[in-house]
Amino acid sequence: MLKQIIITGITNMSESFICISGFDREEKKYIRPVLSKGQLTEQFLSDYNDKIELGSILELDFIPPISAASPPHIEDTLFHQFSGKVLDKLNKKQFQEFIVSIADRSIEDIFGYEIELIKGQPVLPQGTGNRSLGTIICRKCNVVIDYSGKARCDFIDQFGNEFRHLPITGRDEWIKKPGNYTNVPVRLSLTRLFQKDKNSEPVYWLQVSGVIAI
């Protein structure tokens, strides 16, 4: 099943593995292309007729059924690895405008469940959450580089809720540029279930995929 998605997220994982996600404008939902065996690597970004970047309009041959994965990671969708074609690309301004156009009102609107805190870090408990990807427009946002060289984000949403020290996992440097921003779109996602230590329960951790400021 050929479908076109606009690439909205590219994230570095361990070693050379990556995770990509996009938005299907026809169905108005996020899709995360995944393989039946193994994980995507950096090479995938250069496997087709043009380099895959944020804003790329990518055509892939997906394997039905679309979005049949378990919540909250309902976006996971199998595809035929060598079926892709880059059709076009949005520039940064067009990309930001597109991200704004698909933004949700609140974090709860994205995930369908109220965020909880574990030692100040926002999480969703196991068995909760309607989906794992979304965007909100933040009233205020501050991006810094921490002592280990990793980008971190503090933000206040439109309802005054404040979230601090979230990791920015996006691959591109321009979506984690240090600075103070207002009314800026912030891409959010959930990790897979992760147990931080033997005394804690596995939960989905909230993370920032990117701050879409230009």
C-alpha positions, 0 to 999 in steps of 0.5 A: 500500500503506497502512502506519502508521509511528511517526515516530522521526526528523525531520532538517533538511537544507540550505535548507528540505529535511527527512528523516523516518523512522519505524518499522513496528511490524507489520514491525518495521523502519524506513522512510524515506519518500522521493519519486521526484523531489525532496526533502521540505520543511518544508511536508510536516510540515503538509500533512495533517490534523495536524502531523507530529512525533516520535511521530506515528502516520502512515499513508502510501500506500507504493509497493511494493516496500517497502525495496528500496533498496540497503544500507545505506540500505535504509529508503528507500521511495517513497510517494504524497506526498499520501496521508498521514493523522496517526492519533494521537501518542505523548507524550514519555514514550510515545515514549521507552518505544517507542524503548527497546522497539526499541533494539538492543544495539550499534552493530554490531547496527544496521549489521552492521559494525564502526565505523572511525575517521577522525581520531577520527570514526566511519565505515563504509566504502563498500560496508558496512553492513546498514542506516542507522537504529537506536537503542542505550541509552547508558551515558553521554551528554553533549550540548554546544553547540559554538562554531558553535552546533551540538549535539554528542554524546559517548557511551559504549555498554553495552560501554564503547566511546566516541564523541566529538563526533558531530553531533546532526542532529534538528530538535527542540530537546528531543532535543539539550538540553545535559546529562549523561545515563545509560542514555539511548536515542540514535538513530543514523543514517548519512549518504549517501556523503560525501568530506570532501576530495580525498585521502580515500575516500567513507564513511558518517559516523555521526551522532546523530539525537537523544538521547531524554531526558525 
